[in-house]
Structures are given as structure tokens and as C-alpha cells.
Amino acid sequence: MAVATMLWQQVVERGFSLTLITHQLPFWFLVFALFLPRVALAVAWLQGVLLPFHLVGWIPLVFAILLPRAVVLYLIYLDQGISLWFVIHLVVALLVWAGGGHTYRRRRGDI
């Protein structure tokens, strides 16, 4: 218990913490966008969650269709800066982009 108290005091003194903060983006969006970013963006747009971010024009729409994880990262950066949510979404995006283009091939015995 004393170790936890000491760590908490160090965090408070330095002003740095890795808490899961939310500002304008709701918690459901941050979690849902990890798994289905296009659907999360569509639902957030229909609910009016994205209005404070002023995403107008063709470029945000094209990016939301082609690279939805990039738009989610941009929204999180605008809302919170580089936070724990941003890092989590960045790691998931890198994992998806690194391994998402591979197709699974079953080995055939006659090759």
C-alpha cells in the first residue's frame, strides 16, 4: 500500500498520468472504434458526436471510407492530444495495417 501511495504522489508531483480520459468523444466511441471504426464513425456522425470537430468537405469523407482508423486517430488527437487512448488506437492501427493485407492460404497436398 505504501508503494502505491508513493507512486501516486510522484504522478501528482510531475503532473503526468496514463488515465483513460475522455473529453468530447464518448467512451462508447473510443471502445467501439477499436473493433469497427467505420461503423463507429457512422453512428457518431448520425448522433452528432462529430459536430465539435468540424469535419466538412470531401477529404474527411474519403478518409473515413478508405482509412477510418486514421480518422479515428485524428479525432482522438484533436480531442485529447497524445493520451493513452491515442496510443492504444495507434498500436491497434499498426497491427491491423501490418497484418491486415495478408490472405490465409490453405496448403494443398498436390502442389
C-alpha positions as CSV (number, residue, x, y, z in Angstrom):
1,M,0.0,0.0,0.0
2,A,2.9,2.3,0.8
3,V,4.3,1.8,-2.7
4,A,1.1,2.7,-4.4
5,T,0.9,5.9,-2.3
6,M,4.4,6.8,-3.2
7,L,3.8,6.2,-6.9
8,W,0.6,8.3,-6.7
9,Q,2.5,11.2,-5.1
10,Q,5.1,11.1,-7.9
11,V,2.4,11.1,-10.5
12,V,0.7,14.1,-8.9
13,E,4.0,16.0,-8.4
14,R,5.1,15.6,-12.1
15,G,1.6,16.1,-13.5
16,F,1.8,13.0,-15.7
17,S,-0.7,10.2,-15.7
18,L,-1.9,7.5,-18.0
19,T,-5.6,7.7,-17.2
20,L,-8.2,6.9,-19.8
21,I,-9.6,10.4,-20.2
22,T,-12.5,11.4,-22.4
23,H,-13.4,15.0,-23.4
24,Q,-15.8,15.4,-26.3
25,L,-15.6,11.8,-27.7
26,P,-17.8,9.5,-25.7
27,F,-16.4,6.3,-24.1
28,W,-18.5,4.0,-26.3
29,F,-16.9,5.6,-29.4
30,L,-13.4,5.1,-28.1
31,V,-14.0,1.4,-27.4
32,F,-16.2,0.6,-30.4
33,A,-13.8,2.3,-32.8
34,L,-11.1,-0.3,-31.8
35,F,-13.1,-3.1,-33.4
36,L,-15.3,-1.5,-36.0
37,P,-14.1,2.0,-36.9
38,R,-16.3,2.6,-39.9
39,V,-19.5,1.7,-38.0
40,A,-18.3,3.8,-35.0
41,L,-17.7,6.8,-37.2
42,A,-21.1,6.4,-38.9
43,V,-23.0,6.1,-35.6
44,A,-21.1,9.0,-34.1
45,W,-21.9,11.1,-37.2
46,L,-25.6,10.2,-37.0
47,Q,-25.7,11.1,-33.3
48,G,-23.9,14.4,-33.9
49,V,-20.9,13.5,-31.8
50,L,-18.5,14.7,-34.5
51,L,-20.0,18.2,-34.8
52,P,-17.4,19.9,-32.5
53,F,-14.6,18.7,-34.8
54,H,-15.9,20.5,-37.9
55,L,-15.2,17.7,-40.4
56,V,-16.6,19.2,-43.6
57,G,-15.8,18.7,-47.2
58,W,-14.8,15.7,-49.3
59,I,-11.4,14.9,-47.7
60,P,-12.7,13.7,-44.3
61,L,-15.4,11.7,-46.0
62,V,-12.9,10.0,-48.3
63,F,-10.6,9.3,-45.4
64,A,-13.5,7.9,-43.3
65,I,-14.3,5.5,-46.1
66,L,-10.7,4.5,-47.1
67,L,-8.8,4.9,-43.9
68,P,-11.2,5.0,-41.0
69,R,-8.6,4.3,-38.4
70,A,-6.6,7.3,-39.5
71,V,-9.7,9.5,-39.0
72,V,-10.3,8.0,-35.5
73,L,-6.6,8.7,-34.6
74,Y,-7.0,12.3,-35.9
75,L,-10.2,12.8,-33.8
76,I,-8.6,11.4,-30.7
77,Y,-5.6,13.6,-31.2
78,L,-7.8,16.7,-31.6
79,D,-9.8,15.8,-28.5
80,Q,-7.1,14.6,-26.1
81,G,-3.7,15.0,-27.7
82,I,-1.3,12.1,-27.3
83,S,-3.1,10.2,-24.5
84,L,-3.4,6.5,-23.5
85,W,-6.4,6.2,-25.9
86,F,-4.3,7.6,-28.7
87,V,-1.5,5.1,-28.0
88,I,-4.0,2.2,-27.8
89,H,-5.6,3.1,-31.1
90,L,-2.2,3.7,-32.7
91,V,-1.0,0.2,-31.7
92,V,-4.2,-1.4,-33.0
93,A,-4.0,0.5,-36.2
94,L,-0.3,-0.5,-36.8
95,L,-1.2,-4.1,-36.0
96,V,-4.1,-4.0,-38.5
97,W,-2.2,-2.3,-41.2
98,A,0.8,-4.6,-40.8
99,G,-1.2,-7.8,-40.9
100,G,-4.5,-6.9,-42.5
101,G,-3.5,-7.4,-46.1
102,H,-2.5,-11.0,-45.8
103,T,-4.8,-13.7,-47.0
104,Y,-4.7,-17.1,-45.5
105,R,-3.9,-19.8,-47.9
106,R,-4.6,-23.4,-47.2
107,R,-1.8,-25.7,-48.3
108,R,-2.8,-28.1,-51.0
109,G,-1.4,-31.6,-51.0
110,D,-1.0,-31.7,-54.8
111,I,1.4,-28.7,-55.0
